């Protein structure tokens, strides 16, 4: 898979990312997410971002995120269906699960390395932060015991307390000089958040310079290169 800078540049352009030995990940546009429904999209996204580091007691266990996904999908039919639906959404391919618990498509079988790359690219594309949620409700006794052992928690997208996708789309559309409420839905999640944080940075830069010129901000305590409008933003 391409390195970080190349991933970010392709995501900024709204271009697909080639996940080696797995397929082409194409970031969805805001209009596509709107058609799916934000809640449904978040749920489909979260099942593929299963992460053992967020599960108490699994950090020191020799199990990969893919293996965790496979075992849970094998035990829970409802969860498995969501995983298969999510894989189809992001790769535009029909995936199946074998009797051995392997995810496959045509002559391709998902293994650990490309799945790790896929999770990383998916997080980059959607500005993801993992956090713990109540445990998924198991469909049977066997699944319940398995989940008690692993203490598996759902994962969700980072959502600012005072903002949501609707408010960020609206804010960027009306604030940006080059974007309107119609065209903004042609952006991807990555492009939207990049615009949001860049606009914030530009405002901060302009307000700081205005304060320096007005004498209300002490320029001795500020490194202008650290706040310039074109600086690299931490994602």
Secondary structure, 3 states (H helix, E strand, C coil): CCCHHHHHHHHHCCCCEEECCCEEECCCEHHHHHHHCHHHHHHHHHHCCCCHHHCCCCCCCCCCHHHHHHHHHHHCHHHHHHHHHHHHHHHCCCCEECCCCCEEECCEECCHHHHHHHHHHHHHHHCCCCCCCCECCCCCHHHHHHHHHHCCECCCCCCCCCCCHHHHHHHHHHHCCCCCCCHHHHCEHHHHHHHHHHHHHHHHHHHHHHHHHHCCCCHHHCCHHHCCCCCCCCC
